[in-house]
Each structure stands twice: as structure tokens, then as C-alpha cells.
Amino acid sequence: MSYPAQDSPGPDREYYATPPWEEREKAGYIYQIWRIGRSAGFKNEVDCVYAGTDRYVGLELANARQCAARWRARRDHGVVPYSLSFSCQ
């Protein structure tokens, strides 16, 4: 998510969530890419949500340029639970 640095997202954090820039399915996996912009006055974070709860850990992405997610795909184009691999560079 990206938000103005002077804001402090509270319970409405999903308002700042951004969809992936790219998404594709290949060889049994779904790939998602987020490009991280460098806009003055904005912060970039990723929220890691604990499954089945409202709890999360927010990680600031100060030096990252891109984040990528890879999920194992089901035949119905859904994702296999607990198959997420996520990284930022």
C-alpha cells in the first residue's frame, strides 16, 4: 500500500491497498508484481495478515523497487492455501 507520510492508517488500511501491476498464470503458478514508486511525501508498506484474524504486521518498504507474489494455482484458477511465496527487492 502507498499512503501520504502525514497520514496514519488505522482500521481503514485497506483503503490504501493497491492491486498488482501485473498478474499472470504460468506452469501451475499465479504470479503478481507490484512496482514501488518513489513519490515525495509518501510511504510504501506491505501488510502481512495472520490467517483467520484481523491482526497484521506492517513492513515499510523504504528501499524496495518491486514486490512479487507467487501462488500455486488450482485448476479452477484459485490458489492453494498456504502456498504463497512473497518477496521485495
N, C-alpha and C positions, 0 to 999 in steps of 0.2 A: 504494500500500500504506500501511497505517497500523500503527504499532507503538509500544510503550511507549518513551519517550525514554531510559530507562536501558538498554534492550537495544541490541545492536549486531548486526543481522542479518548472518550470514555466508553460507555456501554454501546455507543453507536459506531464502533470501529469499522463495521462492515460497510459503512457509507464511503470510506476511503479505499476500499478494496478495488483492485484493478484486475480485469480479465487478462489472460495471457496474450502476448502479441502474436504468437504463433502456436498452432496446435496441429499435430498430425498423428496418424496411426500407422505403424510400420512393424512388421515382423512380430506381431503379438504384443506390442507395447504402444502406449499413448504417450507422446512427448509434448510438453508445454514449455514455452520460452517467454520470459519477461525481460525486457530491456530496461535497465535502470538509468534514468536521465539524471543529469546534474543541473538542477534548477536552483538558482539562488533563493534562499528563504524557504526551501522545502526539505523535509526529512523523508527518507525511504526506510521502510521496515518490512519485515516478514513476521507474521504471527504463526506460531506453532500451537495448534489447539490439541488439548488432551482429549482423545476419543471418548465420546459419550458424556462429556462435561462442557461447561461454559468456561473452563479455565484455559489459559493460554500463556505462552511466553512470547514477548515481542523482542525481536532481534533487529538492531539498527544495521543498515547496510551502507555504512559510510564510504567504503571503497569499492564496492561491487559494481560491476558494469552489466551483469546479466545473471539471472537465476533460471534454473532448469529443473523441471519435474519429469520423472518417468514412472509410469504406472503400468503394471501388467494388465492387458486388456482381456475382457471376457468376450465370448462370441457375440453377445448382444451389444457390444461396444461400450459396456460399462467397465468398471475397474475392479480388479481383485482386491478385496480388503487387505490392508496392511502391506501392500506391495509398493508403496511409494518410496522413491529414491529422489532426494531433493538436494540441490547444491547451488551455491552462488560463487561467482568468480569475479 
